[in-house]
Amino acid sequence: MALELLALRGLGLGDLLTAVPALRALRQSFPGHRITLAAPKSLEALLPLIGAVDAQVDVSGPGPVPFQRPDIAVNLHGKGPQSIEALRAAGPGRLISFGVGPPWQDGVHEVRRWCGLLEWHGIPADPEDLTLGISDRTGPVIVHPGAAYPARRWPPERFAEVAAALDDVVVTGNADEVPIARKVAELAGLPPERMLAGRTRLADLIDLVSRARLVVCGDTGVAHLATAFCVPSVVLFGPVPPSEWGPPPGWRHVALWAGRKGDPHGLRPDPGLLRIEVSEVVDAALEVTS
C-alpha cells in the first residue's frame, strides 16, 4: 500500500502557482509517496504541468478536507487555525505547518514562504523552480484588466489606452470580469473577436498565455502564469508590494509599484495603484518586448 502525502492549498490560480516549488520539493523528498493536492477542482488543468501531484481532492478555502489518515499532511494554505485544524482532522501521521513549526513572518515573498516552511523541516526546496515550460511566444499581447478585488484593479479606461497603444492585443478575463474586459476592448477600438473574457477555460488560458508575446495585467493569477511560462510581463501592483507577490527579477518582467501599501481586499482601486500612469505601462511594455 502506497504511503500518502496530502498537501492543502485551497486557493486560486496565482496561489497555486506560487506553491509550485514547494510541491516539487515534496515530490523530490518523498518519491515513494502518493501526493494528493487539496485545491479547487477548477485548477486541475494545471496539475499535469506541475509534475508533482498524483491526485486531487476538491477543496476551496481552508477545509474541511475529504481525506483520511495520510502519512504526511502539509499545510501550504496559511497560518491557521482553520487550515491546521482541517488537516489535523484528517488524522495525519505527521503534520508540516506554520503554527506547529516555524513562526509565520509577514513581508516574506509567497514563493519563499512555503519553501522556507519545508526547509525548516529539513526538506530542500528551490524557490526558482517555477517554470512550467517555454514556448515560441508567437501569440498575441494579452491585456488582462481584472483582479479578485477592486483594490487591485487599475481603471479599465487606462487599460484601454495601453491596449490601443500596442499591436495584436486580446483582452482576457473570467466570466465575472466580462463587463470590465468588454469596456476595455470597446474603448481600445478592438474588434469583437479580440474580447476573449468569459470564453476561455483554464486550459485555454494556459495555452494562450504560454504562447503570448507579452502579458499586461494587475496583481492576479495571470501574472503568475506569465512567470511560469517565462513570458515577458508588465504587472501593476497597488496595495501589495511586488516584494511579496511579484515576479522574480531578471526574467523580462516589470513590476510597477508606487511604493505605497494598502488593503488588498479594499472595495476601491488602491491610491498607490492609481499613481501608475499609462505612459509608464506602455514604456515598460515596449521595453520588455524590444
Buried (B, 14 or more C-beta within 10 A) or exposed (E): EEEBBBBBBBBBBBBBBBBBBBBBBBBBBBEEBBBBBBBBEBBBBBBEBBEBBBEBBEBBBBBBBEBEEBBBBBBBBBBBEBBBEBBBBBEBEEBBBBBEBEEEEEEBBBBBBBBBBBBEBEBEBEBEBBBBEEBEBEBBBBBBBBBBBEBBBBBBEBBBBBBBBBEEBBBBBBEEBBEBBBBBBBBBEBEEEBBBBBBBEBEEBBBBBBBBBBBBBBBBBBBBBBBBBBBBBBBBBBBBBBEBBBBEEEBBBBBBBBEBBBEBEBEEBBBBBBBBEBEBBBBBBEEBBE
